[in-house]
Amino acid sequence: NFPLDLASAEVPSTNG
């Protein structure tokens, strides 16, 4: 997973 939003980098997000 590569979260673009650093604020939400702790949670598993699939942002590009």
mmCIF entry with sequence, helices, sheets and N, C-alpha, C, O atoms, coordinates in Angstrom:
data_MODEL
# 
_entry.id   MODEL 
# 
_entity.id                         1 
_entity.type                       polymer 
_entity.pdbx_number_of_molecules   1 
# 
_entity_poly.entity_id                      1 
_entity_poly.type                           'polypeptide(L)' 
_entity_poly.nstd_linkage                   no 
_entity_poly.nstd_monomer                   no 
_entity_poly.pdbx_seq_one_letter_code       NFPLDLASAEVPSTNG 
_entity_poly.pdbx_seq_one_letter_code_can   NFPLDLASAEVPSTNG 
_entity_poly.pdbx_strand_id                 A 
# 
loop_
_entity_poly_seq.entity_id 
_entity_poly_seq.num 
_entity_poly_seq.mon_id 
_entity_poly_seq.hetero 
1 1  ASN n 
1 2  PHE n 
1 3  PRO n 
1 4  LEU n 
1 5  ASP n 
1 6  LEU n 
1 7  ALA n 
1 8  SER n 
1 9  ALA n 
1 10 GLU n 
1 11 VAL n 
1 12 PRO n 
1 13 SER n 
1 14 THR n 
1 15 ASN n 
1 16 GLY n 
# 
_struct_asym.id          A 
_struct_asym.entity_id   1 
# 
_struct_conf.conf_type_id            HELX_P 
_struct_conf.id                      HELX_P1 
_struct_conf.pdbx_PDB_helix_id       AA1 
_struct_conf.beg_label_comp_id       LEU 
_struct_conf.beg_label_asym_id       A 
_struct_conf.beg_label_seq_id        6 
_struct_conf.pdbx_beg_PDB_ins_code   ? 
_struct_conf.end_label_comp_id       SER 
_struct_conf.end_label_asym_id       A 
_struct_conf.end_label_seq_id        8 
_struct_conf.pdbx_end_PDB_ins_code   ? 
_struct_conf.beg_auth_comp_id        LEU 
_struct_conf.beg_auth_asym_id        A 
_struct_conf.beg_auth_seq_id         6 
_struct_conf.end_auth_comp_id        SER 
_struct_conf.end_auth_asym_id        A 
_struct_conf.end_auth_seq_id         8 
_struct_conf.pdbx_PDB_helix_class    5 
_struct_conf.details                 ? 
_struct_conf.pdbx_PDB_helix_length   3 
# 
_struct_conf_type.id          HELX_P 
_struct_conf_type.criteria    ? 
_struct_conf_type.reference   ? 
# 
loop_
_atom_site.group_PDB 
_atom_site.id 
_atom_site.type_symbol 
_atom_site.label_atom_id 
_atom_site.label_alt_id 
_atom_site.label_comp_id 
_atom_site.label_asym_id 
_atom_site.label_entity_id 
_atom_site.label_seq_id 
_atom_site.pdbx_PDB_ins_code 
_atom_site.Cartn_x 
_atom_site.Cartn_y 
_atom_site.Cartn_z 
_atom_site.occupancy 
_atom_site.B_iso_or_equiv 
_atom_site.pdbx_formal_charge 
_atom_site.auth_seq_id 
_atom_site.auth_comp_id 
_atom_site.auth_asym_id 
_atom_site.auth_atom_id 
_atom_site.pdbx_PDB_model_num 
ATOM 1  N N  . ASN A 1 1  ? 0.832  -1.204 0.000  1.00 0.00 ? 1  ASN A N  1 
ATOM 2  C CA . ASN A 1 1  ? 0.000  0.000  0.000  1.00 0.00 ? 1  ASN A CA 1 
ATOM 3  C C  . ASN A 1 1  ? 0.868  1.256  0.000  1.00 0.00 ? 1  ASN A C  1 
ATOM 4  O O  . ASN A 1 1  ? 1.872  1.332  0.708  1.00 0.00 ? 1  ASN A O  1 
ATOM 5  N N  . PHE A 1 2  ? 0.465  2.237  -0.803 1.00 0.00 ? 2  PHE A N  1 
ATOM 6  C CA . PHE A 1 2  ? 1.214  3.486  -0.874 1.00 0.00 ? 2  PHE A CA 1 
ATOM 7  C C  . PHE A 1 2  ? 0.297  4.673  -0.606 1.00 0.00 ? 2  PHE A C  1 
ATOM 8  O O  . PHE A 1 2  ? -0.141 5.353  -1.534 1.00 0.00 ? 2  PHE A O  1 
ATOM 9  N N  . PRO A 1 3  ? 0.014  4.915  0.659  1.00 0.00 ? 3  PRO A N  1 
ATOM 10 C CA . PRO A 1 3  ? -0.854 6.033  1.034  1.00 0.00 ? 3  PRO A CA 1 
ATOM 11 C C  . PRO A 1 3  ? -0.214 7.378  0.711  1.00 0.00 ? 3  PRO A C  1 
ATOM 12 O O  . PRO A 1 3  ? 0.852  7.708  1.230  1.00 0.00 ? 3  PRO A O  1 
ATOM 13 N N  . LEU A 1 4  ? -0.866 8.143  -0.141 1.00 0.00 ? 4  LEU A N  1 
ATOM 14 C CA . LEU A 1 4  ? -0.322 9.446  -0.506 1.00 0.00 ? 4  LEU A CA 1 
ATOM 15 C C  . LEU A 1 4  ? -0.473 10.437 0.639  1.00 0.00 ? 4  LEU A C  1 
ATOM 16 O O  . LEU A 1 4  ? 0.393  11.278 0.879  1.00 0.00 ? 4  LEU A O  1 
ATOM 17 N N  . ASP A 1 5  ? -1.602 10.315 1.340  1.00 0.00 ? 5  ASP A N  1 
ATOM 18 C CA . ASP A 1 5  ? -1.832 11.220 2.461  1.00 0.00 ? 5  ASP A CA 1 
ATOM 19 C C  . ASP A 1 5  ? -1.048 10.737 3.676  1.00 0.00 ? 5  ASP A C  1 
ATOM 20 O O  . ASP A 1 5  ? -1.361 9.695  4.251  1.00 0.00 ? 5  ASP A O  1 
ATOM 21 N N  . LEU A 1 6  ? -0.036 11.495 4.059  1.00 0.00 ? 6  LEU A N  1 
ATOM 22 C CA . LEU A 1 6  ? 0.840  11.088 5.155  1.00 0.00 ? 6  LEU A CA 1 
ATOM 23 C C  . LEU A 1 6  ? 0.090  11.030 6.479  1.00 0.00 ? 6  LEU A C  1 
ATOM 24 O O  . LEU A 1 6  ? 0.472  10.295 7.390  1.00 0.00 ? 6  LEU A O  1 
ATOM 25 N N  . ALA A 1 7  ? -0.969 11.803 6.575  1.00 0.00 ? 7  ALA A N  1 
ATOM 26 C CA . ALA A 1 7  ? -1.757 11.833 7.798  1.00 0.00 ? 7  ALA A CA 1 
ATOM 27 C C  . ALA A 1 7  ? -2.442 10.491 8.007  1.00 0.00 ? 7  ALA A C  1 
ATOM 28 O O  . ALA A 1 7  ? -2.689 10.075 9.139  1.00 0.00 ? 7  ALA A O  1 
ATOM 29 N N  . SER A 1 8  ? -2.747 9.818  6.898  1.00 0.00 ? 8  SER A N  1 
ATOM 30 C CA . SER A 1 8  ? -3.462 8.553  6.976  1.00 0.00 ? 8  SER A CA 1 
ATOM 31 C C  . SER A 1 8  ? -2.532 7.394  6.608  1.00 0.00 ? 8  SER A C  1 
ATOM 32 O O  . SER A 1 8  ? -2.982 6.332  6.178  1.00 0.00 ? 8  SER A O  1 
ATOM 33 N N  . ALA A 1 9  ? -1.243 7.617  6.782  1.00 0.00 ? 9  ALA A N  1 
ATOM 34 C CA . ALA A 1 9  ? -0.252 6.615  6.388  1.00 0.00 ? 9  ALA A CA 1 
ATOM 35 C C  . ALA A 1 9  ? -0.250 5.436  7.351  1.00 0.00 ? 9  ALA A C  1 
ATOM 36 O O  . ALA A 1 9  ? 0.256  4.362  7.025  1.00 0.00 ? 9  ALA A O  1 
ATOM 37 N N  . GLU A 1 10 ? -0.814 5.637  8.531  1.00 0.00 ? 10 GLU A N  1 
ATOM 38 C CA . GLU A 1 10 ? -0.800 4.576  9.534  1.00 0.00 ? 10 GLU A CA 1 
ATOM 39 C C  . GLU A 1 10 ? -1.850 3.513  9.219  1.00 0.00 ? 10 GLU A C  1 
ATOM 40 O O  . GLU A 1 10 ? -1.653 2.328  9.491  1.00 0.00 ? 10 GLU A O  1 
ATOM 41 N N  . VAL A 1 11 ? -2.956 3.949  8.648  1.00 0.00 ? 11 VAL A N  1 
ATOM 42 C CA . VAL A 1 11 ? -4.014 3.007  8.295  1.00 0.00 ? 11 VAL A CA 1 
ATOM 43 C C  . VAL A 1 11 ? -3.784 2.466  6.894  1.00 0.00 ? 11 VAL A C  1 
ATOM 44 O O  . VAL A 1 11 ? -3.266 3.176  6.033  1.00 0.00 ? 11 VAL A O  1 
ATOM 45 N N  . PRO A 1 12 ? -4.166 1.212  6.657  1.00 0.00 ? 12 PRO A N  1 
ATOM 46 C CA . PRO A 1 12 ? -3.995 0.584  5.344  1.00 0.00 ? 12 PRO A CA 1 
ATOM 47 C C  . PRO A 1 12 ? -4.883 1.233  4.295  1.00 0.00 ? 12 PRO A C  1 
ATOM 48 O O  . PRO A 1 12 ? -6.086 0.977  4.252  1.00 0.00 ? 12 PRO A O  1 
ATOM 49 N N  . SER A 1 13 ? -4.295 2.071  3.449  1.00 0.00 ? 13 SER A N  1 
ATOM 50 C CA . SER A 1 13 ? -5.053 2.707  2.389  1.00 0.00 ? 13 SER A CA 1 
ATOM 51 C C  . SER A 1 13 ? -4.390 2.409  1.053  1.00 0.00 ? 13 SER A C  1 
ATOM 52 O O  . SER A 1 13 ? -3.179 2.195  0.992  1.00 0.00 ? 13 SER A O  1 
ATOM 53 N N  . THR A 1 14 ? -5.167 2.395  -0.004 1.00 0.00 ? 14 THR A N  1 
ATOM 54 C CA . THR A 1 14 ? -4.613 2.095  -1.324 1.00 0.00 ? 14 THR A CA 1 
ATOM 55 C C  . THR A 1 14 ? -4.698 3.319  -2.207 1.00 0.00 ? 14 THR A C  1 
ATOM 56 O O  . THR A 1 14 ? -5.446 3.335  -3.185 1.00 0.00 ? 14 THR A O  1 
ATOM 57 N N  . ASN A 1 15 ? -3.945 4.336  -1.874 1.00 0.00 ? 15 ASN A N  1 
ATOM 58 C CA . ASN A 1 15 ? -3.941 5.574  -2.657 1.00 0.00 ? 15 ASN A CA 1 
ATOM 59 C C  . ASN A 1 15 ? -2.768 5.571  -3.647 1.00 0.00 ? 15 ASN A C  1 
ATOM 60 O O  . ASN A 1 15 ? -1.650 5.950  -3.299 1.00 0.00 ? 15 ASN A O  1 
ATOM 61 N N  . GLY A 1 16 ? -3.041 5.140  -4.881 1.00 0.00 ? 16 GLY A N  1 
ATOM 62 C CA . GLY A 1 16 ? -2.032 5.185  -5.929 1.00 0.00 ? 16 GLY A CA 1 
ATOM 63 C C  . GLY A 1 16 ? -0.734 4.604  -5.440 1.00 0.00 ? 16 GLY A C  1 
ATOM 64 O O  . GLY A 1 16 ? 0.242  4.556  -6.189 1.00 0.00 ? 16 GLY A O  1 
# 
